[in-house]
């Protein structure tokens, strides 16, 4: 192989790695697990979002650009559209390599306009006014006492970047002190000449790095003695908020001004999404003085076990985040937007009565929150003192507590708890929020989907169904459902499950309605279905007034039919049937709609992300210690981790010669400050920053399982940027929001049509192909499946062989704007085998009307079919090329043999007319296999690019399920089926919303 001159090599614009051709650079950038690919995906995410200016360094003086009210459509429903390319990065690649000038990083841009109209908080109110220039992230880093020593060595107290990379790994990989010492004692490591020799020296140097929010401990002395001293470990919440706001990695994903979304310019129907789009943020901003910035503080508290198997050690972490951060960014656990604010004490009071111990624990909890959150209250009160009194009404809860205090002495715990219980209170005398301006429990206690909805389903709905159907019967019904790749299958049923997780709760909800249908009374089924529809609709990322009315109507529908649950004896306790509805989580559902109108979509308040955060901020730090004194060791670990992360980010920015913030304008001449360093590039976009720097920690913590983006690969193929890609392209778009991916090489490369007919048990495959070729329209679109079979079984074909695939990957985008990327799903089309006697085939949604778009059009213009065979015709002719493919040729398209389902007509509950409607109790479409007049199941050939979605077809089992059915044969031997809309939330929205 001839050698390429170094000057001719082409560099990757992100990591500067050298390649011989631009195609190799594109292949390098497309590797799903590479750092460059991960960086590029971040850039895609940030470029598809909008940006605000860099974060401020004070709670009161947060400084976004002032905006004006909006009267037209937006490209993004959350932020004003701003130019994210105001600071183009010059990598120098084009100057060094002229042959590389044609290369452009492939960053897909969202072209879909927002369907919403946005009205910003009035600009004359001068919200978030600029109070001056705060220090940037790098300026704060350079104010450290050791900054002079970093003039010649940016990585002080370590020798170099390579040594720092090793240090970061050793300090964060979870190795014990002994293991690190053993590693440093290896001869090969000694030969490297590190500036430290022991783990103690390694950690002591880390302690002098610039620190984050500092931890303090405070002994708490309850009035009632405890078994062990109670100590509160906490940080200043204002410092935690400042550390979030100051981070350059947050710049593109935070907003400060309240706004209102409307479905049209008429401003009649409201829509709710982020916290700032709700009424609460708007109302609070109206109460604040001119120029003040509204920051919403999110607090999450839940106990978690930190000991393994034995020990019974429990921690009570308190996490903090900002509601101003976009929910999509905040709810992604890897972004680490929730910080550990405090470790609350978990006392064991010495009192024989359990109720009294509960009251004491609750009072201590609120006392600790009073201590931890005092700086936030002071900041809020200081803001209030700048203007006229707020005039907010006192909380009814506080009024009730004052009334109870006049009747019962608060120190008499037993009597006070008994009186408080009459008002459904827990006996706390001084709630932590009592002196917090603009706070009220009815507003800040938001719905929480994980515990309030999914846990409620398992604790109540699932138990009602098990009792009504019978544990053995419902287990059998779950076990014979056909498994879908990527989705959980309950092969042993659900009645005996232990330690059920939130994911299990969601997976059971996918099937519960279709499983119990016909096994329970219609009213019972309607009640369960109403609650399930309630949860699915309430989990939308954008909820308008129409959906709010639907959610409220579903709750009322449940209440109208809930008596059937009691009549069936399904609501039971340990002592037998329960004949009341005293379920706090069920009662809390009535506040969902009022609260989402105040605080935005409830899905942003889910505890999934905070439960996951417990691993990184509590459990992993606890595991790194010596199983003694967990709390102080957790604090020291997190303090050290803050220093490592900040130092890592700062040194990477220093090495790249960039800073993050806004340039100061001096005077009226609009000239830049003369003290600015002309050699330093000042960035204000996080996407630009991520494309410029490469932190060591970013390499080590890059996700091992990233989301595959087939839309990206399809664009690369369309632009001819992947060399030697087979044609037709194996990754192709079916629509703007749908893409299909096939493996490069088919499992069955050359198979005769007759052999394929025998293998897949398709006796009419040959005549189906003849009819397809004869009926082929100029546009190649098939608009009907079925009809009379015109061709004969012995008909001749212009080809003899086909290529066969056994599965495909289907990727779509979210139903709700801004239509984010969803995980790909696998669709099987495998022939009969010993494991699957009838074949392993999945059902799909097919489009037959080009004017109807999935998922917006719903089922209109679409049909349900089983995907039996995926293939391509092999016809002797000159092979088309990717550079100049023919406009239309039958071999350029992938085809599929499908078997159609027909909808069983149902009666309309209002008009009584029958049509293609859902069954009135389950609200699921009922299907049957389409048959010709001779009894054969209708099957036809259709282009593969008319596939739109994976569909879940479940057997209609009736009152008694046939015990001979299995998960492999249930779809083959049943006569009627349900189209299960609950299988996937996106599928649910497509069949439910219009």
N, C-alpha and C positions, 0 to 999 in steps of 0.2 A: 504494500500500500504506500503510495507516495506521501511524503510528509508535507504538512501545511505550514507555511511560514507563520511565526507567531504574530506578525503584524496583520495577517489575514484572518485571524481567529475573531469570532464574534462573542461578545460578553452578554451574559444575562443581565438585563437592566436592574435586577433586584439584588442578586448575590455576586455579580461580576464573574461568575464561573465562565470559562472559555469553551466555545463550541466551534465546530468547523462550518456549519450552515445555520441559517435562520430557522429551518425546519426543526433542527435539533433543539434550538432554543425554545420553540413552541412546544415540542414534546416534553422538554424539561419543565416548562411552566405548567403543563397539564397534569403532571404527576399528582395524584390526590393527596398524598401524605407528605409532600415536600414543603419546606418552609416558604419557598417562593410562591407555590400554589396557594398556601394558606394566607400569605400576605395579599395576594391578588384577590382572593375571595373577600378579604376584609375591605379592600379598596372597592370591590364591586358593591359590597353592602353599604359603605359610606357614601359612594357616589350616587347610589340609588336613594339615599336619604338626603335630607337637607341639613345645613349646618348653621350653627350659631357661633358667636365669637367665643374666644377662650374664657375659661371659668375665672371668676373673681376669687379673691382671697379673704373675703369677709362675708359674714352672714347677711349684713344689711346692704352691702354695696355691690351686689351682683349686677353685672353690666352687659345685658344684651343690647344689640342695636335697636333703637326705637322703630316700631313698625306702625303702619296705618291700618285702619279697618279695611277689610277685604270685601269686595262686591262681585267677585268673579270666581271661576273655578281654579283649583290649585292642582299642582302636580303631586302634592303630598298633603294628606288631610291634617297633618300635625304641625307643620312648620311652613313659613313663607319660603318660596323657592329662591334659593341663593346660589350664586356661582361657586361651585366647589373647585374650579380650576383656576382660581385667581392667583395661585402660586405654582405655576408649572415647574416641575423639577427637571433640571438639566443633568442628565447622567453622563453626558459626554460621549455616549456610544456612537451617535450619528456622526460626530466630528472625526472620531478615530476610524470608523469603518463606513465608508460611503455606501457599500453594498448592503448595509443594514438599514438604510433610510426607509425602505418600504415597510419595515416591521412596525406595527403598532400594537401595544399591549391590548389584548382582547378583553375589554371590560364591558359587559352588556349594560345597556342603559334602559331604564324603565320608561317606556313611551306612553303607557296608559295614563290618561288624565284622571284625576280624582273626580269621583261623582258628587263630591260634597262642596258646599260653599262655606267659607269660613269667615267669621267676624271676630276680629281681634278686640281685646279690651281697648276702650277709647284711648287714642294716642295722646289726647290733650291732658290725660291724667298723669302723663310723664312717669309711667311705671318703670322701675329698674333703671333709674337715672344713674349716669356715670359720676362717681364722686372723686375720681382721680385715677392715676395709674398705679396698680398694685404690682408688686414684684412678680416676675414670671417664674416658672418652675426652675429654670436654670439659674436665675438670679438668687433665688432662695438657696439653691444648692451651693452656689459660690459664696454665700455668707457664712458657711460652716467654719468653725475654728480651724479646721485642717485644710481649708481651701488653698492657702498659699503653698502647701506642700504638693498640691496637685497641678501646679503650673507646669512642672517638668514631667510629672508622672500622674496622668489622670486617674490611675487606678490605685493610688495610695489609699490604704496601707499595704497594698499588694503590688507585686513587681511589674505585672504586665496584664494585658487583656487575656492571654492564654491562662495565666495563673488565676485570674479572677473567674474565668469560666470553670476551672477545676474547683475553686473555692465555693462557688455557687452550687455546684453539683453536690459537693460533700456536705454542705450545710442544709440542703433541702431534700436529700435523697432518703432520709430516715435512718441512716446508719448510726449506731451507738458510738459513744466516745471510744470504747475499746476497739470497735471495728475500724474507726477512722485512724486510730493510732497504729493498728496493725497494717493498714493500707500504707500509711506514711512511712512505716518501717521497712517496706519492701526496697530491695536494693535498686531496682529499676526506677523507683520513685525518688530515692535519694540522689541518683545520678542526674535527675532533672535540675536540681539546685533550687528548690523552692525556698521562699523567704521565711517559711515557718516549718517547724519540725514535729509539732505535737498538735493534737486536737484542741488542747487548752489554749495554745498560742493562736490557733486558727480562729477560735471563737472570741478570744479577747480582742483580736483585731477587728472582728465584725462589730464589736460593741462601740467602736469609735466612729462608725459610719453615721451619716446624718439620720436622725431619728424621725419617726412618725409620731402620732398621738401617744402620749405617755400614760402608762398604767399607774394607778395608785390603789392602795388598799385602805380600808376603813373598817375597824371593828364596830359591829352593831350589837347593842345590848337590849334584847327584848325584855319586857316586864316579867315574862314567865321564863324560868330557866330552861336551858337546852342541854342535851347530852354532851355537845361539843361547842366550843366558842364559834360564834358566827362572824364571818369576815366577808365584807363586800369588796370585790375587785372591779374597778371600773376605769373608764377613760372619760375625758371631757367630750360631751357630744358635739359641741361646736368645733372642736379640733378634728373630730371624725368627719363632720360635714365638710370642713375646709379641705381635708385631705382628699375627699371625693371630688370636690369642686375644682381643686387645684390640678388634678391629674390630667395631663394632656390626652390620655387615652379616652377621656370622657367628652371631649369638646364637641364632637359631632352628634352627641346623643342626649342632649339636655336642653330643656326649654324653660322659660321663666314667665312668659306672659299668658294669662288666662285667655281663652277663646271659646267661641261657640261654633258648632258645626250644624249645617242645615242640609237637607236633602236637595234643595233647589234654591234658586235666587229669591223665591217668594218668602223664604224664611218662615215656613209654616211648620215643617216637621224637623225636630231636633234629632241629632245623632250624637252618641256618647262613645268615647274611646279612652283617651288618656285622662289622667286625673285633672289636668288643666282644662279639659273640655267640659267638666261638670259644673253644676251650679255652685258647689261649695267654694271652689277656687275663685270663681267670679265674685261671689258675695264677700269672701275674705278680702280680695283685692280692693273692693269698694270701701271696706272699713279701714284700710291701711292709709297712712299719711302719704302725701304726694312724694313720689320718688322712691318709695319703699319696694323691696323685692319680696315676693311670696315664695317661700320654700316649704314644700310639704314633707314632713318627716315621717318615715315608715318605721315602726317599731314592731319587732316580732319576738315573741318569748315562748319557749316550750322546753320542757325538761327532756334530757336525752341521757342514755346510759353511756358511760365512758369506761366501764370495766368489762372485761371479756369473760364469759362463762361464770366466774365467781367474783365476789367482792362487793356487789351491790352498790357501786359508786355511781352517783347521779350528778350531772351538772345541769345548771339552769341558765343557759346563755340568753342574753338580750342582744338582738341584732338591730342595726340601724342602717337605713338607706334613704334615698330621696325620691319622692314621688315625681319630681320634675324630670327624672331620667326616663327616656322612652321605655315603655313596658317591654317591647321586644328585646331591647338591650339589657334591661334590668333583670328580666326573668331567665336570661341565659346564665347558667351557673358559672360557666368558665370566665365570665366577665368580672366576677368577684365584686359586685356592687353592694353587697351586704357586708358590713364590718361588725366585728364583735365589739359591742359597746360595754358590756358588763357581764360578769359571772355572779349571778345572784346567789345568795346563800340558800342551801337546802337544809333547813334545821330539823332536828328531831326534838320536839317539845316534850317535856316531862309532865304529862297530864293524862290521866286514865281515860278521859272521854274523847272519842274520835272526833266528834263534832267540834269540840272546843279546840282541839289541835288544828282542825281545818280553819277555824276562824283566826287563830293566832298566825298560821302560815299566810293567810290572805292579808292580814294586817301588816305583817313584816314585809310581804311582797310590795305592797303599796308604799310602805315607808322607805324601802330601798329605791324604788322608782323615784320617789320624791328627791332623794339625795342625788341620784344619777342625772336626772333630767332638770335639775335646778338651773343650770346655765341656759338651757333652751327657754325655760319660763322667763328668766331674767331678760333674755334677748327679745322675746315676744312682748314682754311688758315694757321694755325700753322703747320699742317701736310704737306701742300704744301711747306712751307719754309724749310722743312728738306731735300728736294731733289731738283733736277733740275726743271726748269719751266715746267708746264704741257703741254703747247703748244696746248690747246684746241681752237677751232675756236669760234669767238664771235657770240652770238645769233643774228639771223636776226631780231628778234623783237626789240632788243636794237638798232640795226642799224636803223631800221625804226623810232623809237622814237627820235633818234638823228636828223634824217632828218626832222621830223615834227617840232622839236624844232627850226630848222633854218628857217622854213617857217612861223611859228606862235609863238607868245609869249605865253609860258606856263601859265602865269598868266591870260591870256584872255581865261577863261574856255570855253565859248561858241564857239569861233573860234577854239580852240584847240580840243575840242570834235568833232566838225564837220569835221576837217581834219583827226583826228584819226579814225573816223568812216569809212572813205574811205578805210582804211587799215584793217578794221574789228577789231579795238582796242577800248577800253572803255575810253580812256582819262587819264589813269594813267601815270604820267611822270616817276616816280622812282619805278619800280616793286621791290618787296622785294627780289627777287632772283638775282638781277643784279650783286651783288658782292659775290655770293656764288659759290665757285669753283666746277667744274664738274656738274653744274646744267644747264638744258636747258628745257624749257616748253614742247618741243616735246618729251622729255624723261620722266620727272617726272609727267606730267599730264596724268595719266593712265586712261584707260576705266573704267567706274564705272557701273556695271550691273544694280543696282537698279534704278538709275535715267536716265542713258543714254540708257538703253535697255527696261526695263520693263515700266518705265514711258513713254518712247517714244511710246511703243506699245499702251498704253491707250490714249495718246494724239493724235496719228495719225492713226496707223493701225486699232485700234478698231473703231474709228470714220469713217474711210473710209468704213469699212464693214457695219456699221450701215446705212450710207447714201446710199450705193449701194444696200443693201438688203431691207432696210426699217426697221424702229424701231420696228413696231409691228410684222413683220415677223421674224426678228432675235430674238426677245424676245421669241416668241412662239417656235422657234427651240431650243433655250437653255432650255426652260422650260420642254420639253418632253424628254430630255436626262435622262437615268436611273441614279438615284443617286448611288454613291459608298460610302461606309462607310469610313470616314476619309478624304473625299474630298468634297470641296464645290460644292453645286448644286445651280444654279441660277434659282430658281423657278419663279421669276418675270422677268427674262431676265437681260440685261445689259444696255439698252439704257438710263434708268432713274437713274442709280446709282450715288450717291453723296459720297464725301469723300472716294474715293476708295484707298485702301492700296496696298502696294507692293505684299502682298499675293493674293489679288484680281486680280492684273495684271497677276500673274503667273497662277492662276486658269482659267482665261479666255483664256490664251494662250493654255491650254490643249485641248480646244474644238473648237477653232475658225475656223480651216481649215475644219474639218468635218461638221461644222454647215453651213458654207457658200458655200460648194461645190455644184455645179449645180445651185445655186441661183445667181451666178455671172459669168462673161465671163471666159473662160480658161486662158487668159492672166492675168486678175485681180487675179484669184486664184493663179496662178504661182508666181506673185509678192509678195503676202502676204505669201505664203508658203516659198519662198526664204528667206525673212527676218526672219521668225520663225526658219527655219533650221539654219540660221546664229547665232541666239541667243542661241539655244540649243547647237550647237557645240562649240561656244565660251565660254560656261559655264563649259566645261570639266576641271577637275583638272589637267590633263596631256594632252598637245596638241603637236603633232608631226608635221613634215613638211608636211606630206600628208594632215592632217587636216587643216593646214594653207592654203594650196592650195584650199581645198574644201570651206573654209570660204570665201576666196577671190572670188572664182567662184560663190558662192551663191549671193554675193553682186553684181557682174556683171550681174547675171541672173535677179535680181530685176531691175536693171537699164534698161535692155533690154525690160522688160515688164511693167514698171511703167506707161507708157503712157496710158494703159488701165484704170488706176485709174482716170486720168484726163478726159478720154473719157466718163467715167461713171458719171462724175460730183461729184465724191465722196470726193474730196479734197475741203473743203468749209471753209469759215470763217464767221464772223458775217455779212459781206456785200455781201455774195454770193460765187460762185465758185472761187477758187484760181488756177491759171494756171502756177504756177512756183513751183520749188522744193527748195526754200530757207528755209531749215530746218536744223539748226545747229547740232542737235543730229544725223540726218541722214548723214550729211557730216562727222561727227566725226567717223562714222563707218569705213571709209576708213583707219583710223590710227590704227584700232584694231590689225591687224596682225603684222605690224611693231612694235607696242608697246609691244605686248606679246612676240615677239622675244627678245626685250630688257629687259622686266621686269617680264617675267613669266606669268602664267595663270591669266587672268583678274578676275576670280571669287574671288581671294584672296583680291581684292581691293573693293569688294562690300560694300556699306554703310549700309547694314543691321545691322552689329554689332555696328557701330558708332551711328546709329539712336537709337538703343536699349540702348547704353551707355548714351545717353542724359537723360534717365530716372534716372539712378543711380547717375550720376555726376552733373545733373542740376535740374531736376524736383523734385526728392525726397528731396534733400537738400533745395530747395526753399519752398517746402510744410512744412518743419519742422520749418520755421521761422514765423515771425509775419506779413507777407505781406508788409513789409516796407524794403527798402534798400536790395533788393534781393542779389545783387552781393557780398557784404561783408559777408552776412550770409551764402551764399553758400561756400565761401572760408573757413570760420571758421568751418563749418560742415565737409568739406572734410579734413581739417587739423586734426580735432579731429578723424575722421575715419581712417586716415593713422596711427595715433598714436595707436589707438585701435587694428588695424590689425597687426601692427608690434609687439606690446607688446604681443598680443595673440599668434602669431607664436613663438616669442622668449621664452615665458614662457613654452609653450608646449615642445619646444626642450630642454629647461633647465630641465624640469621635467623628460624627457626621457633620459637625459644625452648624448645628441648627438649634434654635430655641422655639418656644411655643408661647404665643401671646399676641398682643396688638401693639403696633408701633405707635409711640407717643408723638403727637403733633404739637409743636411749640408755637405759641402765639397765633397771630392772625395771618402770618405769611405761609402757613401750611408747609413749613419746612421741617424735615426730620431733625430729631435731636442730634447735635454735633457729636455727642459722646457715643452714638451708636457705632458698633463695630461693623464696618462695611463688609467684612469677610464672613459675617455670621448671617445665615438665612433664617428669617423669622417666619415661622409657619403658624397659621391659625386654623388649619384643617387637620383633624386626626388622620384622615386617609392619606394626606400628603406625608404626615409624620411617619406612619407605618410603612410607607413606600420608601422612606429615606433611611430609617434606622433598622438595626437587626440586633435586638438585645439577646444576651446569652440565655436568659430565662425563657425567651420566646422560642428558642430552638429546643430547649429541654422540655417545655410544657406544651408544645404543639399537639393538638388532639390526635390520638392514635386512630380514631375512627371519625373521619370527616364526612360531611354530606356530599355524596357524589352528585355532580352537576352535569347532567346530560344535555341541558340546554346550552351550556358552554361548549361542550364537545360538538354539538350539532352546528353551532356557529363556526367553530374552527373548520369543520368539514366543508361547510358551505363556502368558506373563504379560501379553501384549498390549502390550508396551513398544516395539514397532516399528510406527509408523503406516504406513498405506497398504501393508501387506504383503499380497500376493495370497493368496487362499485357493483350494485347500488350501495349507497352509504348505509352502514349498519346502525347509525344513530340519526334519526330524522324526526322532524316536527310533523305532527298530525294537525296541529292548530297552534295558535299563538301561545296557548297555555298548556300544551300537551306534547310530550316527546316520547318516542319509543326507541329502545336500544336492544339490539340483538348481538349475540356473540359473533366475533369475526368469522370463525369457521363453524359451519353447521355440523351438528352431531352426525347427521346422515347426509353425506356430501352428494352422492349420486345414487338415487333410488328410483327405480322405475315406477310409473304411475300405478301399475297393477300391484306391485309389491307394497307400495304405500297404502293402497286400498285394502289389502289383506292385513297389514300390520295394524292399521288404525281402525279396522272393522268398518270401512266405509264403502259398501258395495256400489254406491252411486257416485263415487269420486270422478270417474271418467266422464259420464254424462253431465255431471255438474260443471266440469271444466269446459266441455263443449258448449253448454248453454251460456256460460260466462263469456266465452270468446265471441259467441254470436250476438249476445246482447250488449257488448261493450260499447259504451257511448264515447264520443270524442274526448270528454273530460275525464273518462275513466271512473266516474262516480257511480256506485251502485245505489239505487234508491228504493229497492224492494228486495226482500228475502222471501223466497217461496214462489208460488205460481206453478203452473203446469210444467212438468219435466218433458221437454221436447226431444232431447237427444236420447239415443238408444244406448244400452250398455256396451255395445260393440262398436260404437262410433270411433272414427279415426281422429287422431290429434296430430298437430304439426310438430310435436315433440314427444319424447319417450321418457325422459327423466326429470326429476325435480330435486331440489335441495330442501332439506327438512330441518327445522329448528323445533326444540321441545319446550322452550319457554322464552319469554321476553321480559324486559324491565320497562315499566311504565312510570313516567314521572309527570306530575302535574303541578299547578300552582294553587295557592290558597284561594278560597271563594271570596273572602273579604279583601278589600283594598288594604294595603298595597300589593296583594297577591304574591306573598312570599313563596319561596321554593319549598316544596314538600319532599319527603323522603321517597325514593323510588319503591315501587311494589313489584313483586314477581308474579307473573301470570303463567300458569302451566298449561301445556297442551301435549301431554305425554300419552303414548299408546298403551293399550292394556298390557299388564304384566302380572307376575305372581303377587306382588304387593298391592297392586290396583287392578283387580280383574276387569273392571269396566273402563279403565283408563283414568289417568289423573288430569282432569281438565278443570279449568276455572271459568267462571261466567264473567262476561264483560258487557259494557254499554256500547252499542254501535250507533253511529250517526247515519241516518238515511236522508236527511234533509239539510242541504248545505246552508240554508237560511237560519237554521236553529243552531245555537251555540251552547255547548256544554261548558260549565254547569248552569249558566244563567237561564237557559230555556227549560231547565228541568228535563223531565222525561219526554216532553213534546219533541217530535222529530227524531226520536231515538227508540231503539228496541233493546231487549235483553237477549243474549245468546250465549251458548257454550262455545268456547274456543277449542275446537277439536284438533286442527292441523294448521301449522305455520310453515309456509313453503315459498319457494321461488321456482319459476319455470326455467328449464335449461333448454334453449333453442339454439341450434348451430347458426351462428352469425358472428360477424366481427364484434369483438367485445367493446362496448362503449367505454369511454374514459371519463375520469372525473373532471378533466379540463374542458371537454367539449361533449357532454352527454347529449343523446338525442332527446327531443322535446317530449315525445310520447312513444313508448314502446312497452309492450306487455311484460317483457322480462326485466324492466327497470323498476318494477314494483313488487313488494312482498305481498303475498296473498294469504288468505286464511279460509279454511272450511269451518263454517259455524252452523250450529243447530239452534233454531229460533224458539223463544218462549212467547206465548200469547198471554195477554192480560185477560183475566176472567172478569167480566163486567160486574159492577157493584151498583147498588141503588143510592142515589143522592138522598141524604137525610132530610133535605128541604123540599125539593121538587118531586122526589120519587122516581126520577128518570134514571135509567141504567146507563152506565158508560164506563170509560177507563178511569175508575176512581179507586182510592184506597178502601180497604175493608173498614167499616165504621168504628169498630171497637179497637183493633190493633193499629189502625191507620197505616197498614202496610198493603202494598199492592199484592194481589194473589195471582199467581202465574200457573200456567200449564204448558206442557210441551206442544208446540205447534205440529199438527199432523196433516198430511194430505188425505185425500178421499180414500186412498187404499190403506190407510193406517200407518204409513211410514212417517217417521219424524222428519219435519221439514229441515233440509240442510242445503246450503248454497255456498258459493265462492264469493268472497268480498275482499276488496283491498284492505291490507292491514292498517293503512293509515286512517281508516274510518273507525278504529277502536278509540274510545274516549275515556273509559275508566274501568277499574276492577269492580265487579258487582258481587255481592254476597247473596246467593240464592240458598235458602234453607228449606228443608222439607216441612210440608204441612202435615203434622203427625196425627191430628185429631185428638179425641179424648183419650184413646189408648194407642200408644206407639207400638208398632210391630217389633217384637223382640228379636226378629231375625235380621233387622237392619244393623249395619255397621257404618263407621265413618267413611269407608271406602265405597259403600254401595247405597247409602241413603238417598242420594240424588238420582241414582239410576232406576230405583224400583218404586219411588213415590210418584203419585199421579198429579199432585198439586204442590205448590211451593209458595213461599213468601219472598218478596224482594225486600231484603232486610236493610232499611235505610239507616239503622243505628250502628251498622258495621263500622262506619267512619264518620266523623263530624262533618267533613267536607261533603261526603255523599248525602248526609242528612240535610245540610243546607241546600243542596241542589234540588232535592225532592220536596223540601218544605217551604223554602222562601221563594217568593216571586217578586 
